[in-house]
């Protein structure tokens, strides 16, 4: 459902659905495709000796999935993603975890120079299947205003 800037209000919360289970293939493929050579993502024997005792899902994959889950509700009609900020991995994600996402609207600001657009500022959280937060980030999205 494409939304216009006027469809958002500060404090509004969206629970994005469906979730997505991250498979070992997803993690290995993404990690190798992006040339990330950290063995925590693809070497089970190495990762078994780490503080988590198992492979971690690549953090950029977690960001991509969580933001992707929010697109339908938040930025499907975006003119541009302007900024990502305050990205924090607040918990580990492992192969087999299912991610869910929710977004809270922080502010809605009509453009001062162009009457047909404005900036939506949101905070999105990624949660695992146990409801534990694994990611939190903020982003600004340039959205069109509703045509007159």
C-alpha positions in Angstrom: 0.0 0.0 0.0 1.7 3.2 -1.1 1.3 6.0 1.3 1.7 9.8 1.1 3.4 12.0 3.6 0.0 13.0 5.0 -0.7 9.4 5.9 1.8 9.4 8.7 1.6 11.0 12.2 4.3 11.2 14.9 3.9 8.3 17.3 2.2 6.0 14.8 3.6 2.4 14.9 3.6 -0.2 12.2 4.2 -3.9 12.8 5.5 -5.3 9.6 4.5 -8.7 8.4 5.4 -11.3 7.4 8.7 -12.1 9.2 11.6 -13.9 7.5 13.6 -16.8 8.7 17.3 -16.5 7.8 18.7 -19.7 6.4 22.4 -20.8 6.4 22.3 -20.3 2.6 21.1 -16.7 3.0 23.9 -15.9 5.4 26.7 -17.6 3.5 25.6 -16.3 0.1 25.3 -12.7 1.3 28.5 -12.8 3.2 30.5 -14.2 0.3 28.7 -12.0 -2.3 29.7 -8.9 -0.3 33.3 -10.1 0.1 33.1 -10.1 3.9 35.9 -12.5 5.0 35.1 -12.6 8.7 35.0 -16.3 9.5 32.3 -15.7 12.2 29.8 -15.8 9.4 30.8 -18.9 7.5 33.3 -21.0 9.4 31.4 -23.2 11.9 34.6 -24.5 13.6 36.0 -21.0 14.1 32.7 -19.6 15.3 32.2 -22.5 17.8 35.2 -21.0 19.7 33.7 -17.5 19.8 31.6 -15.9 22.6 28.4 -17.0 20.9 29.5 -20.5 20.1 28.1 -20.5 16.6 28.0 -18.5 13.4 26.5 -15.1 13.4 24.4 -13.7 10.6 26.1 -10.9 8.7 24.9 -7.6 10.2 24.4 -6.0 6.9 22.0 -8.8 5.9 20.0 -8.2 9.1 19.8 -4.5 8.2 18.8 -5.2 4.6 16.0 -7.6 5.7 14.6 -5.4 8.5 14.5 -2.3 6.2 13.1 -4.5 3.4 10.3 -5.6 5.7 9.3 -2.0 6.3 9.1 -0.9 2.7 5.5 -1.9 2.1 4.3 0.2 5.1 6.8 3.0 5.1 8.7 3.7 1.9 7.0 2.0 -1.0 6.2 5.3 -2.6 9.5 7.0 -1.6 11.2 9.5 -3.9 14.5 8.7 -2.1 16.0 7.3 1.1 17.9 10.3 2.4 19.7 9.0 5.4 20.3 6.1 7.7 21.6 6.9 11.1 22.1 5.5 14.6 22.3 1.9 13.4 22.9 -0.4 16.3 23.0 -4.2 16.5 21.5 -4.7 20.0 21.6 -8.5 19.9 23.0 -11.4 17.9 21.2 -13.1 15.0 21.9 -16.7 14.1 21.1 -19.0 11.2 17.6 -20.2 11.7 16.4 -17.1 13.5 13.2 -15.5 12.3 13.2 -11.7 12.0 10.3 -9.4 12.5 10.2 -5.6 12.2 8.3 -2.6 13.6 8.6 1.0 12.8 7.6 4.1 14.8 7.1 7.5 13.1 9.3 10.1 14.8 8.4 13.1 12.7 6.7 14.3 9.5 8.1 17.4 7.9 6.7 19.0 4.8 9.4 20.5 2.5 10.0 24.2 2.8 11.0 24.6 -0.8 8.8 22.1 -2.7 5.1 21.7 -1.9 4.8 18.2 -3.4 7.1 16.4 -0.9 8.4 16.1 2.6 10.6 14.1 5.0 9.4 11.1 7.1 11.7 10.3 10.0 11.3 6.8 11.5 12.8 4.4 13.9 12.7 0.7 12.9 13.4 -2.2 15.3 14.3 -5.8 14.3 13.1 -8.5 16.6 13.8 -12.2 16.6 11.3 -15.0 17.1 11.5 -14.6 20.9 10.7 -10.9 20.7 14.2 -9.9 21.6 15.5 -6.8 19.8 18.5 -7.5 17.5 18.6 -4.2 15.6 17.5 -0.6 15.9 18.0 2.1 13.3 16.6 5.5 12.2 16.2 6.7 8.7 14.8 9.6 6.8 12.7 9.1 3.7 11.6 11.6 1.1 7.9 11.0 0.3 5.5 12.7 -2.1 2.6 14.6 -0.7 -1.0 13.7 -1.7 -1.9 15.4 -5.0 -4.3 18.2 -4.7 
